[in-house]
Amino acid sequence: MKQKFDIIESTCVPLPLENVDTDQIIPARFMKVTTRDEKFFGDNLFRDWRYDAQGNPINDFVLNDPRYSGCILVAGKNFGSGSSREHAAWAIAGYGFRVVISSFFADIHKNNELNNFVLPVVVSEGFLARLFAGIAADPALKVRVDVPAQTVTNLATGESEHFELNAYKKYCLMNALDDIDYLLEQKDKIEKYEQGR
């Protein structure tokens, strides 16, 4: 969903597992569907961890735990490894996450998130570990992600880190532009250049 990014403050959903791959994020069987409906993919985010074979919620999985909510997913190291399926980013966005915080993202998945208006925030392993510990101690802990300043702050402790963000993607996120929108925004400049050739 195209939304402008500025400052996001939210509670977090913790997923302290490393090497979460795209098949765990959205199982391969959901790649056969012909819809691009965000709700469909969001409803099936982490499907095999979230529901049993009969479709009943697995109570001890974090997305089914009422203590945890918010638009920030905090994930373990090497999030989004495996296949390059864009469906994984669709599912994360479709569920309502706007930010994913981890100490490392698989490159293709990281770009897929950015292209689907989900901000991947890379933090140090120490910051991530302390954030997980803080959320475990207090599920109401909030995090502030300041996109203009490129900082992420644990509001319970005040600890903050700077994160990297490509200038082009930053502009697009802050203005709710996908790649086509950006090109259309540059239409006058493109036409002027072409006329001068």
N, C-alpha and C positions, 0 to 999 in steps of 0.2 A: 504494500500500500504506500503510495506516495505521500509522505508527510515531511514537512520541514523539520530539520534538526537544529536545535539550539542548545538549551540546557535541559537535560533530562534528569529528574530525581525520582527514584523508585526504590521499593523493596526489591528483593532478589529471589530468584529460584536457583538453589544450588544443585549442581550436578558434579560432584567431586570424583569423576571417573576420567581416567586418561585414555587416549586413543579411541575416542568415540568416533566411529566412522559413519559415512553417509548412509549405509544400509541400516544402521541402528537409528539414525535420525529419521529416515523414511524408507521402510523396506522396499525392495525392488519390485514387489508385486504392484505397488501403487504407481509405478512408472508406466504401466500399460493404459492407464485411464486417459481419456481424451479431454478432460476438463483442465482448466487452469484456475479453478475456483479456490481462492485462498482458504476459505472455511474448510473445504474438503481436506486439503493438505494439513492445515492446522489441527483438525480433528484426529489426524493420523500421525502426528508428530510422536516419535518414540513409541509407535504402536505396539511393538512386541514386548516392550518393557512396561507399558502403561496398562495393557489389557491382557487377560488370559485368553486361551483358545476359544472360550465361549463368548468373548466380548465383554466380560465383567472387569471393572476397574481393579487393578492390583493395588491394594490400599497402601502398601509401604513404598510405592514409587512416588517420587517427589512431586510430579504434576498432579497426583491424586491426594496430596497431603494439604489440607486446608490451611496449615500454618504458613505456607509459602505461596506468594503471589507477586505480581509486578511485571514490568516490561523488560527486566534485565535478567538474562540467564548467565549464571556464573559457572563455567565449565572447566574441567581439568585440561591438562596439557595435551596438545596434538588433537585439537577438536576439528572434526570434519575431514578426517583422512579417508582414504579409500577412493571410490569412484568420483567422477567429476559431476555427478547428477545435480542439476540446478534445482531439482525437486526438493532437495534437503533445505536449501535456503527458502524456497516457497513455504515449506512446512513451518520453519521457524518464524517467518513473517506472518504466516496465516494464523499461528497460535496467538500472536500479539506481542512477541518479543521485538523490541526495537534495538536492543544492544546485547551482544554476547561478549563477556569478558573471559579471557583465557591467557595463559602464558605462551601459547603457541597455537597457530591455526595452519591447517594445510592450505597452501597457496591458492589453489583453484577454488576451494570452498570459501576462503576469505573474500575472493573477488566476487563470487556468486552472491555472498551476503551483501556486499556493497552495492551490487547491481540490483538488488531487491529491497533496498532501503532498510537493511539491518546493518548496524555499525559493529564491526569486530574490533574490540579494544584489547590490545596486547599489553599485558602488565608483567612485572617480574614475578618469578616463582614465589618469592617471599611475600610480596603484596597479595598474591592470589591465596597463599596458604593462610595468611592472617585474615583475609576476607572470608574464606570458608569457615574459619574458627569463629569469627564474629557472628556470622549468620547462624551457625549452629547454636551459639549461646543466646542469640536474640533474633528470631525470624523477622522481627520488625525493623531490623537494621536497614538503613537507606544508603544508597550510593548516588552521588551526583556525577554525571558525565557532561562535561562542558565542552561541546564541540568546537566553538570558536577558539577557546584557549587550549584545546586538546589535552584536557586533564580529566582524570578520574579520581574521585575522592570518597573515601570511606567516611561517611558523616558521623559515625559513632566514635571514631578515633581521631579524625582530622587528617589521617594519612592520605597523601595525594601523590599521584605519579602522572608524568606526561606520557602521552601515547602518540605514535606516528600515524599520520593520515595524509595520503596523497592529496595535493592541493586541488587537483581537478575533481576528485571524488568528494572532497570537503565542500567545494563550491556546489556540486550537484546535490549533496545531501541537505545543505543549508537552504537550498532554493527549491527542493522537491523536484529535481529534474533528472530524468533518465537520459541516456545517451542521445536518443532522438530529440527529446525536448531541448537538450543543450544545442544540438545542431540547428534546430529551428530558431532558437534564440539568436544564433549567429547568422541567420539568413541574409540580412542586409549586408553584412561584411563579406559573406561568401559571394553574393551577387556583384558587389562592387569590385571585388578581386577578379571575378570572371570577366567583367566588362573591360577591365584594364589589361587583359591578356591579349 
